Amino acid sequence: MTETLQLGGLLFEVRRSERRKSLGLTVDRAGELVAHVPTGTSADELSRWVGRKLLWVHRKLALKEEALPKLQAPEYVSGEAFSYLGRRYRLKLVERQAQPLQFDGTRFTLRHDARPAEAHFRKWYIAAGADWLRRRAETLSARTSSTPRRVEVRDLGFRWGSCGRNGVVYFNWKVLQLPVPLADYVIAHELVHLHERHHGPEFWAALSRAMPDWQKRKAALAVKAKDYLVFGLRSFAGPACLRATA
Ligand SMILES: [Zn+2]
């Protein structure tokens, strides 16, 4: 069972160690917060110490957000590329067509009056991708030995995915922009959360059994995902962080 601490709107993973003499905090590349503490540190002492560091943590997180490439909002003009499962498809604006946004396997066509366009794209990604995500989750669940009760696709703000306590796993529709190996990482990650709630050693061990090269994929998600994202995630935690819902 992983120990966590919630303070100042942030979630810290607490790692205790016999070898540690003093308390320390790290903010990893994904924006995950870890408090490293000597084994005997009391909960009070820990939250007081972390409390004094909150300003520093917020500053670090703000710097991380600044360092991220700014995603420009799409302009929805002809020639603009949109990514689906890692492949880029061009957009063409048209005067007339039955549906506001259509896809013929080679390109997107958007009717001039289809505004706000993002809503039509979101609808399209969810309609086109929900089945894919469900099938993929089914395939990967054989490896993670955890079967979700249901797979839902929606807008999750700054999260790629999330695992509810009720056995339902949620994926951000924006995952569908990613190449399959990166989307698979997000899916496997959430499936492992079905039996390991927190990002403790047991979680990463289970993920390693299901997906031995997860580290490579996680790093690629943090670094390369932006190449595929026309629709980005909100907030610093965006390109990498996944958290289970409490
Ligand atoms: Zn997670």
Residues whose N, C-alpha, C, O or C-beta is under 5 A from the ligand:
A	BS01	ZN	L242 R243 A244
